[in-house]
Amino acid sequence: MASNKKNKAALNSIKMQAANEVGVNLKENGYNGDLTSKQAGSVGGQMVKKMIESYENNNQQ
């Protein structure tokens, strides 16, 4: 279970960082259903980009 909490915390950190990078203000522990589809998609896309970059950096030989 501790691993699951650690993963959630890491994912939330990536989400907040990605949101800041694309200029979307997310509430830390609240409802974000007032975002437009474009805003939510921008955050999700930036998250994927960051995760791919992290994977590539950690698996270079």
N, C-alpha and C positions, 0 to 999 in steps of 0.2 A: 504493500500500500504506500509506503514512503516513496517508492519510485514513481508511482502514479501522481502523487502530489508534486514531486519534483518536476515531472514532465509537464504538468499543468502550469506550474509557475514559470517554467522556461518558455512555454508556448505563449503565455500571457505577456511575458516580457517582449518576445518577438512581435506580438500583435501591437503592443503599445508603441514600440520603436517604429514599426512600419507605419502606423497611423500618423505619428509625428512627422515622418519623412514625407508623407504625401499630403500633409496639411489637414488631416481629419482629426477633430477633437473627440476622443472617446472618453466616456465616463469610466473611471477606474473599476468600480464595483457596482455598476448600475445598468439601467436599461439603455440600450443603444439602438432601439428599434426605430428611432426617428431619423436614422441615416438614409440617404438616398441609395438606390441600387448602385449608382456610379461610385459613391463614396465607399460603400461596403466592398465593392469589387476592387477598387483601388487598394484598399487595405489588404484584402486577401491576395491579390496579385503581388503586392510588395512582400508579403509574408513568404509566399512561394519562392520568389526571387532570392530572398535572404537565406531561406533554408537550403536551396540548391547551391548557392555560393558557399555556405558553411560546409555542406557535404563535400563539395569539390575541394575546398581548402584542406579538409581533414583527411582526404583520401588521395592526395597527390603522392606520387612516388618519386 
